[in-house]
Amino acid sequence: MIVPVDGDEPRVDAPPWPRRGRDDATVTGPAAPGASPAAPGASPAAFEATPAAPEATSDLGLGEESRRAAAPSSIPPSPIPPSLHARFEDFHLLGRGGMGVVYRARDLRLGRRVAIKLLSAGAQIDGSFLREARSQARLRHENVCEVHEAGVADHVPFLVMRCIDGPSLQDARGDLTLEEKVRVARAIAAALHEAHRLGLVHRDVKPSNVMLERGTDGAYRPYLMDFGIAREAGESGPTLTGALLGTPAYMAPEQAAGRVHALDRRTDVYGLGATLYALLAGRPPFTGGTVMDVLRQVLEADAPPLRTLDRDIPQDLEAVVMRCLEKQPGARYESARALGEDLQRFLDGDPVLARRASLGRRLARHARRHRAAVAGAAALLLTALVVAGLLVRGQRAAAEQANLARELGETVKEMELFLRAAHAMPLHDVERERDVVRARLGAVEARMATAGEVGRGPGEYALGRGLLALQEPRAALDHLRAAERAGYRSPGLDHAAGVALSELYRRALEETRRIRDPAQREARIAALEAEYKAPAVRHLRAALGGAGEAPAHGAIEAPAYVEGLLAFAEGRHDEALERAREAFAAAPWLHEAKKLEGDVLFALGSRHRHDAAAFDFDRMKGYFDPAAEAYRIAAEHGRSDPSVHAAACELWTQTMNAAGKRGDSMRPSFERARAACERALEASPRSPEALVKLAWVHNCFAWWAASGMQPGEDAEAALRAATARAEAALERSPDDAFARYVAAAVARARAYHADMLGRDQREDLERAIQGYEAALQREPDFAWALAELCSVHAELGRHDSLHGRDPSRSFERAGARCDQVLALDPGLDGARTSRLVTGVYEAEHLVRAGRSPEEAVQRTHRVIEAMHQKDPSWGWAPYWRVWLDHALALHALDAGADPGPALARVRASALEVAPDATAFPESLRAMLAVLEARAGVARGEDPSPSIRIAREALDRQIAVAPWDVSDRLQRAEVELLAYRWSAQRGRPDAARLDAALAVLDPLLGGQRADGGQRADPRFPALLAEIHEARAAHRADRGGDAAADIAEGLRHADAALGLHPRFDRALVAQGGLWLLRAAAAPGAAARREAARRGVAALEAALLANPLRARTEGARLAEARRLAGQAPDPAAP
C-alpha cells in the first residue's frame, strides 16, 4: 500500500519543433518579411548571393548596404489550408520566409494559443521539414520550444508549436542586464547539452534563434529554436557533402571551412560563445561588408577581446567567452555542460576554469602567428617558463590524481563485480560478501589518508560507489557529494549519484502515502522533488552526456539502463520500459534492468490499486502481472539480490490487499508476498527494511482474516505469525515509525478478533494505543496511525462501557484523533467510519445506562451532515442514521415511550441504504428485525414475522462466522424474545429457551485457556436470563427449578465479576433469588434469599433508573418476602 502512484499525464507524440533564423519564421512578435536559405549543396558564393530578410541579416555581421542588397521582394503569405480552420481560429501572421510562414492562432480543441508554421509551395517536404520534425521529436527540454503536432493539411506540411509571448534575444539584448544575459546563455547551454546527449548538433546558434518569455517571477525564460539544419553526429546525407549552412558571423571555423564531418558539440559551444559575445559587445565577433569577408575573418582572424570593446565587462566573463571562440575545437570547452557550469561559477562569484587555462593558450597561439616577435621577447620567454613550471606542477598533481583514480576505480569495479557474482549465486546470505566489501572500503579510506588532499576526490567517489553496491544509497550519496566538493568529476560519479538519488526519491515518495492532507502531501512531494528528483535527473543527464566520451574507469556500462532510469524519474514510462528492455537485451547479466522494467510497471499499476482514488482490479492486474514476470526474471539472474525480492514482496502485498478488498481469496498472493519477503531476508538477514516489510505482509493478511473477511482462514494462526514478525521488526528497528505502526496494527487486529470471540481485548487495545502514539511521535502526520488510533480509542471506550467503567475519556480522545486526521483529509474513509462509530458507541453507552442519547445522537447527526457537505458523493450517511435512530428507539422502548417516530426514521434510512432488499446487509437486517419485534411485543402485536426475518438473517451470519459472539448473542436473544411473547399470550413455549441455549452452547465450549469465562459480560448475563426464564417456567408447572436457579446464579455472578453494575445481570440475579425464596423450605432461608433478591434489584435500579418501570413490582415482592418495609418512593 507504499509505492508511490504517479499522476496521469497526457502524452504528446514527439512532433517537430519550429525553426528560426535561416527562414526567419518567428514564433511571436511583429510580422517580418521572409528569407530564403541556401539550397543544399550550394557553394559559399551561392550562400553569399542568397537573399535574406532584414531581421535575419541583422545578425549576419554584414554592413547596412549589403543587408539592403540582400533584402527580398515582398512575397504574399501562403494561404491557410481550409482543413486547419476546423481546428484553429483567429489566425494572425507573425512571420514569413523562404521556407514558409508562421501564424498565431487559437486551438479550438484545447483552448490555447499556438503558433502554426506552414511550408511554402515547393518546399522540400522530405528534406529539412522531415529532418526538423525528426530532430526535435527526440528533444524535450524546458529551454527548447515545445511542439504540439506535425502533419500535412490539404497537401501543405505544417507544425503546431507553442506560442511564445516575447521577443527574440536579438531584439531584446539591449533591455537585458549583464547577469540576465549570462543566465540566458547558461540556460541555452543546458538545452544544447540535452541535444548533444541525443546526438544532435544544432549548427546555427545565434541571438535570433533564441526567443524570450517573461515568467511569473518576472525573469526571462529563453527557448532555443530552429533545428531545421540540425544533424545527428555522423549522419550522412545531402548536406554533409560540403554544403555551408548556418550564419557566418556565428559559425565555428570548421563549419565555415565546410569540414562538415568535423562538426560536433564543440561547434555549438562556439556558436553560443559568439552569441554571448554579441550580447555583451553589441556586435558579433566578426563583421564585414560581405559574407565572404566575414567567413575569411572566422577562418583566419582572432576575435577582438571583449574588454577592448567594453572595459566594464568582467575579466572572468571575457575569459569564458574567448575560450568558446578558440579556433581549435579541442581548446574550447569540451561540452555545453562544461560551458554552462563555468557560467554558473561566474554567476556564483566563484573563479572560472577558463581563466586558469587561457594564458597558456593565448601564448601558444600568439607564438604560432608572430614567430619573429616572439623570438626577440626575452621577458615573454621568462613568463612562459614560469607558466610552464606551474603547468608541470599542476600536471604532476593531476597525473597523481588520475593514477589514484584508476587504482581506486579498479578497486570499485572489483567490488561491484564481486557483489554481482554474489547476487547471481543461489539464494544465500550475502552479508558475508558484503563484509568483505566493507573491509575493502576500509582499505580505500586508508589509501585516501596516505594520498592526502589529492586522494580525497577519487577516494570519496570510490567509497560512494562501494556503498551503492551494498545498497546503502543514503551513505553512498554522502560520499559522492563529498567527491564533488573535492572537485572530482566523471560520468561514473554522475551515474552513481543519479541512481542513489532515484532510489532515495522512490522510498521517500512511497512514505508520502501516509500523509492524507493533500496540501501537505503536495508540499512534501515538491520538497522531495527538489531534494532528490531534480538532482537525480541532472546527474543522470550528465552521466549520459559523458557516456560517449573516451573510456575511463568511470565510464557508463549500460547507457540504455541510465536512460531508462532518467525516463522513469521524469515520468516518461513508455520510454523507460523501452530503455529497460533494451538494456537487458544488450546485457542479460544486468538484472537491475529487468527490475527497472518491473518497477515501471508496478508504478503504472499502482494508479488502480485498492488504495488509489479509483480502484480497478483488472487494470491493476494488467500492469502487475507483467511486473511480477519481470521481477521473476530479475530474480533468476540476481538470485541473492535482496532488492529484487523486496520489490516482488511489495507487488504481491498490494495484490493481496486488492484481492481482499475485491472479496477474493488472499491466500495465493499472501504466500507469494511472504515467500518473496523471506527470500529478501534470507539474502540479507541484517536488513531492517526486509523485516518490517515481512511484518507488514503478515499484518495485512492477519487483519483481513481476524475481521472475518477471509472465510476458511485460521485467524488465530495468522495473528500469532503477525505478532512474532512485528516483534522481531520492532526489536531490530525500535526508532522506525513504520515498525512501531505495524506492531500497533497487529495489536489492533488481535483486539478486534478477541472482541469477536468474546475475549478480553483491553490489553491489546492499550498496546495498540502505545504503539500508535510512538509512531506519531516519530512521524506526527502519519495519517494511517492517526485514523487507527481514533478507532482504538473508540473500541476502548466501548470496552469500558461494557465493563462498567466510565468511557467518556476514551470517547473524547477518539473524537479528537478522528477530527485531527479528518482535518488533514476529510475524505479518509477509515477516519470517517471511526468518528461515527465513536458517536454510535457513545449513544449505546447512554442507552445501557438508562440515560437519553438524544444529545449525543444529534451531535453525531451534525457530524454526518458536515461530512456530506464536504463530500457530496459520500453515500454512507443513511447507514449511520440507521444506527443513531436505532439507539433512540431502544431508549424509547426502555423508557416505556413511543418508539414509533424513531422507528419510522430507521425504516426510511434503511431504504436509502439498500432500496433493493436483496442487497441489504444481513447484520443490519437482523438488527432492524429485532427492533421491530421488540416494538411489536411492547404494543401487544405479534412479532412473529420480524422474529422469522431475524432468525434467518442471523443464521446466515453464523454459518459464515460461527465464532462471532455478537451474532450468537443476538440470535439467542431472538429466541428469548419469542419465549416472552408466547408467555405473554399465556402459552409459554419452553422450546424457545432450549433453542437459545443451543445457540450459545458452542461458546460454552470455547472457554479461555485459563479456565475463565469469556470476557464479554453480555454472554453470562444472557445465560442467567435464559436460566431464570426456564426456572420460572418449571416452577409455574410445579417442576424442580433448583438446577436452573443454581446455573443462572452462577452465570449472573460471572457477568457481575466482569461488570459489577450490569443491570441485566442484576435483574436476572434478583429474579433468581426470588425464585429460590419462593421455593425455600423454611422462613429463614426464604428471607435470606429474598434479601439477596432485594439487594440485586435495588442495585439494578441504581445502575439503570429505567428498570424501575419493569422491576418495581418484583422489588416490592422481594421486600415483602424479606420482611422489609416497602419503599415509600417505590412505584
C-alpha positions, 0 to 999 in steps of 0.5 A: 500500500507504499509505492508511490502512484504517479499522476496521469499525464497526457502524452504528446507524440514527439512532433517537430519543433519550429525553426528560426533564423535561416527562414526567419519564421518567428514564433511571436512578435511583429510580422517580418518579411521572409528569407530564403536559405541556401539550397543544399549543396550550394557553394559559399558564393551561392550562400553569399548571393542568397537573399535574406530578410532584414531581421535575419541579416541583422545578425549576419555581421554584414554592413547596412548596404549589403543587408539592403542588397540582400533584402527580398521582394515582398512575397504574399503569405501562403494561404491557410489550408481550409482543413486547419480552420476546423481546428484553429481560429483567429489566425494572425501572421507573425512571420514569413520566409523562404521556407514558409510562414508562421501564424498565431492562432487559437486551438479550438480543441484545447483552448490555447494559443499556438503558433502554426508554421506552414511550408511554402509551395515547393518546399522540400517536404522530405528534406529539412521539414522531415529532418526538423520534425525528426530532430526535435521529436527526440528533444524535450527540454524546458529551454527548447520550444515545445511542439504540439503536432506535425502533419500535412493539411490539404497537401501543405506540411505544417507544425503546431508549436507553442506560442511564445509571448516575447521577443527574440534575444536579438531584439531584446539584448539591449533591455537585458542586464549583464547577469540576465544575459549570462543566465540566458546563455547558461540556460541555452547551454543546458538545452544544447547539452540535452541535444548533444546527449541525443546526438544532435548538433544544432549548427546555427546558434545565434541571438535570433534563434533564441526567443524570450518569455517573461515568467511569473517571477518576472525573469526571462525564460529563453527557448532555443529554436530552429533545428531545421539544419540540425544533424545527428553526429555522423549522419550522412546525407545531402548536406554533409557533402560540403554544403555551408549552412548556418550564419557566418558571423556565428559559425565555428571555423570548421563549419565555415571551412565546410569540414562538415564531418568535423562538426560536433558539440564543440561547434555549438559551444562556439556558436553560443560563445559568439552569441554571448559575445554579441550580447555583451559587445553589441556586435558579433565577433566578426563583421564585414561588408560581405559574407565572404569577408566575414567567413575569411575573418572566422577562418583566419582572424582572432576575435577582438577581446571583449574588454577592448570593446567594453572595459566594464565587462568582467575579466572572468566573463571575457575569459569564458567567452574567448575560450568558446571562440578558440579556433581549435575545437579541442581548446574550447570547452569540451561540452555545453555542460562544461560551458554552462557550469563555468557560467554558473561559477561566474554567476556564483562569484566563484573563479572560472576554469577558463581563466586558469587555462587561457594564458597558456593558450593565448601564448601558444597561439600568439607564438604560432602567428608572430614567430619573429616577435616572439623570438626577440621577447626575452621577458615573454620567454621568462613568463612562459617558463614560469607558466610552464613550471606551474603547468608541470606542477599542476600536471604532476598533481593531476597525473597523481590524481588520475593514477589514484583514480584508476587504482581506486576505480579498479578497486570499485569495479572489483567490488561491484563485480564481486557483489554481482557474482554474489547476487547471481549465486543461489539464494544465500546470505550475502552479508558475508560478501558484503563484509568483505566489501566493507573491509575493502572500503576500509582499505580505500579510506586508508589509501585516501589518508596516505594520498592526502588532499589529492586522494580525497576526490577519487577516494570519496567517489570510490567509497560512494560507489562501494556503498551503492553496491551494498545498497546503502544509497543514503551513505553512498550519496554522502560520499559522492557529494563529498567527491564533488566538493573535492572537485572530482568529476566523471560520468561514473560519479554522475551515474552513481549519484543519479541512481542513489538519488532515484532510489532515495526519491522512490522510498521517500515518495512511497512514505508520502502515502501516509500523509492524507492532507493533500496540501501537505502531501503536495508540499512534501512531494515538491520538497522531495522533488527538489531534494532528490528528483531534480538532482537525480535527473541532472546527474543522470543527464550528465552521466549520459552526456559523458557516456560517449566520451573516451573510456575511463574507469568511470565510464557508463556500462549500460547507457540504455539502463541510465536512460531508462532510469532518467525516463522513469524519474521524469515520468516518461514510462513508455520510454523507460520500459523501452530503455529497460528492455533494451538494456537487458537485451544488450546485457542479460547479466544486468538484472537491475534492468529487468527490475527497472522494467518491473518497477515501471510497471508496478508504478503504472499499476499502482494508479488502480490499486485498492488504495488509489482514488479509483480502484480497478482490479483488472487494470491493476492486474494488467500492469502487475502481472507483467511486473511480477514476470519481470521481477521473476526474471530479475530474480533468476539472474540476481538470485541473492539480490535482496532488492529484487525480492523486496520489490516482488514482496511489495507487488504481491502485498498490494495484490493481496490487499486488492484481492481482499478488498475485491472479496477474493481469496488472499491466500495465493498472493499472501504466500507469494508476498511472504515467500518473496519477503523471506527470500529478501531476508534470507539474502540479507538477514541484517536488513531492517527494511526486509523485516518490517516489510515481512511484518507488514505482509503478515499484518495485512493478511492477519487483519483481513482474516481476524475481521472475518473477511477471509472465510476458511482462514485460521485467524488465530494462526495468522495473528500469532505469525503477525505478532512474532514478525512485528516483534522481531521488526520492532526489536531490530528497528525500535526508532522506525515509525513504520515498525512501531505502526505495524506492531500497533496494527497487529495489536489492533487486529488481535483486539478486534478478533478477541472482541469477536470471540468474546475475549478480553481485548483491553490489553491489546487495545492499550498496546495498540494505543502505545504503539500508535502514539510512538509512531506519531511521535516519530512521524506526527502526520502519519495519517494511517496511525492517526485514523487507527488510533481514533478507532482504538480509542473508540473500541476502548471506550466501548470496552469500558462501557461494557465493563462498567467503567466510565468511557467518556475519556476514551470517547473524547480522545477518539473524537479528537484523533478522528477530527485531527486526521479528518482535518488533514483529509476529510475524505479518509474513509477509515477516519470517517467510519471511526468518528461515527462509530465513536458517536454510535458507541457513545449513544449505546453507552447512554442507552445501557445506562438508562440515560437519553442519547438524544444529545449525543445522537444529534451531535453525531447527526451534525457530524454526518451532515458536515461530512456530506457537505464536504463530500457530496458523493459520500453515500454512507450517511443513511447507514449511520442514521440507521444506527443513531435512530436505532439507539433512540428507539431502544431508549424509547422502548426502555423508557416505556415511550413511543418508539414509533417516530424513531422507528419510522426514521430507521425504516426510511434510512434503511431504504436509502441504504439498500432500496433493493432488499436483496442487497441489504446487509444481513447484520443490519437486517437482523438488527432492524428485525429485532427492533421491530419485534421488540416494538411489536411485543411492547404494543401487544402485536405479534412479532412473529414475522420480524422474529422469522426475518431475524432468525434467518438473517442471523443464521446466515451470519453464523454459518459464515462466522460461527465464532462471532459472539455478537451474532450468537448473542443476538440470535439467542436473544431472538429466541428469548424474545419469542419465549416472552411473547408466547408467555405473554399470550399465556402459552409459554413455549419452553422450546424457545429457551432450549433453542437459545441455549443451543445457540450459545452452547458452542461458546460454552465450549470455547472457554479461555485457556485459563479456565475463565469465562469469556470476557464479554459480560453480555454472554453470562448475563444472557445465560442467567436470563435464559436460566431464570426464564426456564426456572420460572417456567418449571416452577409455574408447572410445579417442576424442580427449578433448583438446577436452573436457579443454581446455573443462572446464579452462577452465570449472573455472578460471572457477568457481575465479576466482569461488570459489577453494575450490569443491570441485566445481570442484576435483574436476572440475579434478583429474579433468581433469588426470588425464585429460590425464596419462593421455593425455600423450605423454611422462613429463614432461608426464604428471607435470606434469599429474598434479601439477596433478591432485594439487594440485586434489584435495588442495585439494578435500579441504581445502575439503570433508573429505567428498570424501575418501570419493569422491576418495581413490582418484583422489588416490592415482592422481594421486600415483602418476602424479606420482611422489609418495609416497602419503599415509600418512593417505590412505584 
